[in-house]
C-alpha cells in the first residue's frame, strides 16, 4: 500500500539494514565493516513506482564509504535488483565476514534497502522477500553486529518483537562498545503507517534526516562522531515534525535494540577524511540548509549560539541558506577534497524569499528525459480518401519525452517521423500515372499517465504538422504537396522492460481540414510502438 501526497509524493518502502562501526578513541580494537545497500523504485504491478529509492541508496552508499569506515571493496550497491540478487549479495558478504572472523577480526554488517514493502514482505520489483525470512537471515549472519534500518510503508512490522518500541530514543550505556554483539533494527514508520518522500529533499523524509544527521546534524555532543543513539533520536524527531501536517499523517520511526555489551555504537566519524564544512561558534544560531546545484537539500544543520558545528559534505559546490523571519541569507561555498572549509558569515547575502534555491515540487531534479525510436502505420478513416488521395503508409521516426516537468506523471513529447509508398493515380478524369507518395509527420503531445507497477496507461492531446506529397515519375505531371496543422488525441500504455528501457504501445486519432478542391473534414489514425531509453 502506498499513500499519494502532493506536492511531496508519498512512497512506500525502503528497507534498510545497517551496520556500522563501533569506535572508541582509546582502544585499538579493529572492526571489519561490510555493507549491502539496495534501492528499488518498483514493487510489482499493484504498486506505484517510487521516485527516490535508488537515490536514497546511492546517498547511503556514499556516506558509509566516506565516513562510516566501510571500504569500497566491502560495500555492495544494488539498484533495481530482485530478491535473488539481494540474497546472493548478502551471501557473498557473509562469506567474506566469516573469513575475516577466522583471522581473528571482529565484524559488523550494514544492510540498507530502500523500496516498496507490502503484506509483510519487501517488494523488489516483481519479487518478494518476507520480513520473517529477512529477520532470520540477520539473526543467523556470521557477524558480531548486525543493524537493520528499514525506510518503508508499514516497516514497523519488522520490529514486532519483544522490546520493540515506537519512541524517539532509547537508553544506551556510555563507554566503549568494543565487546558489543547482537542486532539493532531501525524502521522509518510504524506497522500501520505509510512512509513518505519529498520532492524538495529528493528522497524520503526518514532517509534524508538520517543521512543529514550522520553528516553532522545529529552530533549533539560536538565530539565529531555520530552515534546510533544520536542518529536515531535526530531522525525520529525530524521525521515526525516534517510529516505531522501531511495528508498521510505523522510518521513515527521505530526500533528494536538487542545488543549485548556496553557502550554506544559510532556510526560515522565526521573527521574521517578531514573534508567538510565547519560553522564556527561565532556564526548566528539557527537552521542552516545546504543545497546542491540541482536545488535539493542534501543536509541540514541546527546550530546553537556560541557552538561550533561540523557537516561532512562531500566535495563540491553548495548553496548555503539560512531562513530569517523576513528574508533569506544565501551564499555559495566550495568543499575541496581532503580539506576543511570554514563558513564565513559575511559571505552570505540578504535575499528575498523568491530567491530560495530549493526547487519546487515537480520541477528540477524530478524531471527526466527519455529518447526512442518508433515504428507505426498511418491510415485515413474514409475509404475513398485513402485509396486515391492520401494513401496508407508505414511510419518510422524518433521521439523525445520530458517526464514530470509540468507536474507529476505528465509527459511532454516531441516526435518526428517519415513514411512513403508507391501509388497509381486513379481519378474520374485521369488514370494511370504512377507516383511516389510521402509523409512527413512532426508533432508535440502532452499526456498524463497512471503508473501501475511496470505498466503506465496514458491519455492526452497532440498537435501535429503534416506534410503530404506526390512525386510523379512522368515529368509532365508537376509534384504536389499539401501541408496542414492537425490536432488529435493519443492513448496507450508504457511498459518498463528494464530500469532504463521502456516499450510503449500507442494509438492516435487526428483531424485535418482539406481545402484544395473543396472543404472536406478528414480524420486519420496512427498505431505505433515506441522503444525508449532513459539516460
Rosetta blueprint (number, residue, H / E / L):
1 X L
2 X L
3 X L
4 X L
5 X L
6 X L
7 X L
8 X L
9 X L
10 X E
11 X L
12 X L
13 X L
14 X L
15 X L
16 X E
17 X L
18 X L
19 X L
20 X L
21 X L
22 X L
23 X L
24 X L
25 X L
26 X L
27 X L
28 X L
29 X L
30 X L
31 X E
32 X E
33 X E
34 X E
35 X E
36 X E
37 X E
38 X E
39 X E
40 X L
41 X L
42 X L
43 X L
44 X L
45 X L
46 X L
47 X L
48 X L
49 X L
50 X L
51 X L
52 X L
53 X H
54 X H
55 X H
56 X H
57 X H
58 X H
59 X H
60 X H
61 X H
62 X H
63 X H
64 X H
65 X H
66 X H
67 X H
68 X L
69 X L
70 X L
71 X L
72 X H
73 X H
74 X H
75 X E
76 X E
77 X E
78 X E
79 X E
80 X L
81 X L
82 X L
83 X H
84 X H
85 X H
86 X H
87 X H
88 X H
89 X H
90 X H
91 X H
92 X H
93 X H
94 X H
95 X H
96 X H
97 X H
98 X H
99 X H
100 X H
101 X H
102 X H
103 X L
104 X L
105 X L
106 X E
107 X E
108 X E
109 X E
110 X E
111 X E
112 X E
113 X E
114 X E
115 X L
116 X E
117 X E
118 X E
119 X L
120 X L
121 X E
122 X E
123 X E
124 X E
125 X L
126 X L
127 X E
128 X E
129 X E
130 X E
131 X H
132 X H
133 X H
134 X H
135 X H
136 X H
137 X H
138 X H
139 X H
140 X H
141 X L
142 X L
143 X L
144 X L
145 X E
146 X E
147 X E
148 X E
149 X E
150 X E
151 X E
152 X L
153 X L
154 X L
155 X H
156 X H
157 X H
158 X H
159 X H
160 X L
161 X L
162 X L
163 X L
164 X L
165 X E
166 X L
167 X L
168 X L
169 X L
170 X L
171 X L
172 X L
173 X L
174 X L
175 X L
176 X L
177 X L
178 X L
179 X L
180 X L
181 X E
182 X E
183 X E
184 X E
185 X E
186 X E
187 X E
188 X L
189 X L
190 X L
191 X L
192 X L
193 X L
194 X L
195 X L
196 X E
197 X E
198 X E
199 X L
200 X L
201 X L
202 X L
203 X E
204 X E
205 X H
206 X H
207 X H
208 X H
209 X H
210 X H
211 X H
212 X H
213 X H
214 X H
215 X H
216 X H
217 X H
218 X L
219 X L
220 X L
221 X L
222 X L
223 X L
224 X L
225 X E
226 X E
227 X E
228 X H
229 X H
230 X H
231 X H
232 X H
233 X H
234 X H
235 X H
236 X H
237 X H
238 X H
239 X H
240 X H
241 X H
242 X H
243 X H
244 X L
245 X L
246 X L
247 X L
248 X L
249 X L
250 X L
251 X L
252 X L
253 X L
254 X E
255 X E
256 X E
257 X E
258 X E
259 X E
260 X E
261 X L
262 X L
263 X L
264 X L
265 X L
266 X E
267 X E
268 X E
269 X E
270 X L
271 X L
272 X L
273 X L
274 X L
275 X L
276 X E
277 X E
278 X E
279 X E
280 X L
281 X L
282 X L
283 X L
284 X L
285 X L
286 X E
287 X E
288 X E
289 X E
290 X E
291 X E
292 X L
293 X L
294 X L
295 X L
296 X L
297 X E
298 X E
299 X E
300 X E
301 X E
302 X E
303 X E
304 X L
305 X L
306 X L
307 X L
308 X L
309 X E
310 X E
311 X E
312 X L
313 X L
314 X L
315 X L
316 X E
317 X E
318 X E
319 X E
320 X E
321 X E
322 X E
323 X E
324 X L
325 X L
326 X L
327 X L
328 X E
329 X E
330 X E
331 X E
332 X E
333 X E
334 X E
335 X E
336 X L
337 X L
338 X L
339 X L
340 X E
341 X E
342 X E
343 X E
344 X L
345 X H
346 X H
347 X H
348 X L
349 X E
350 X E
351 X E
352 X L
353 X H
354 X H
355 X H
356 X L
357 X L
358 X L
359 X L
360 X L
361 X L
362 X L
363 X L
364 X H
365 X H
366 X H
367 X L
368 X E
369 X E
370 X E
371 X E
372 X E
373 X E
374 X E
375 X E
376 X E
377 X E
378 X E
379 X E
380 X E
381 X L
382 X L
383 X H
384 X H
385 X H
386 X H
387 X H
388 X H
389 X L
390 X L
391 X L
392 X L
393 X E
394 X E
395 X E
396 X E
397 X E
398 X E
399 X E
400 X E
401 X E
402 X E
403 X E
404 X L
405 X L
406 X L
407 X L
408 X L
409 X L
410 X E
411 X E
412 X E
413 X E
414 X E
415 X E
416 X E
417 X E
418 X E
419 X E
420 X E
421 X E
422 X E
423 X E
424 X E
425 X E
426 X E
427 X L
428 X L
429 X L
430 X L
431 X E
432 X E
433 X E
434 X E
435 X E
436 X E
437 X E
438 X E
439 X E
440 X E
441 X E
442 X E
443 X E
444 X E
445 X E
446 X E
447 X E
448 X E
449 X E
450 X E
451 X E
452 X E
453 X L
454 X L
455 X E
456 X E
457 X E
458 X E
459 X E
460 X E
461 X E
462 X E
463 X E
464 X E
465 X E
466 X E
467 X E
468 X E
469 X E
470 X E
471 X E
472 X E
473 X L
474 X L
475 X L
476 X L
477 X L
478 X L
479 X L
480 X E
481 X E
482 X E
483 X E
484 X E
485 X E
486 X E
487 X E
488 X E
489 X E
490 X E
491 X E
492 X E
493 X E
494 X E
495 X E
496 X E
497 X L
498 X L
499 X L
500 X L
501 X E
502 X E
503 X E
504 X E
505 X E
506 X E
507 X E
508 X E
509 X E
510 X E
511 X E
512 X E
513 X E
514 X E
515 X L
516 X L
517 X L
518 X L
519 X L
520 X E
521 X E
522 X E
523 X E
524 X E
525 X E
526 X E
527 X E
528 X E
529 X E
530 X E
531 X E
532 X E
533 X E
534 X L
535 X L
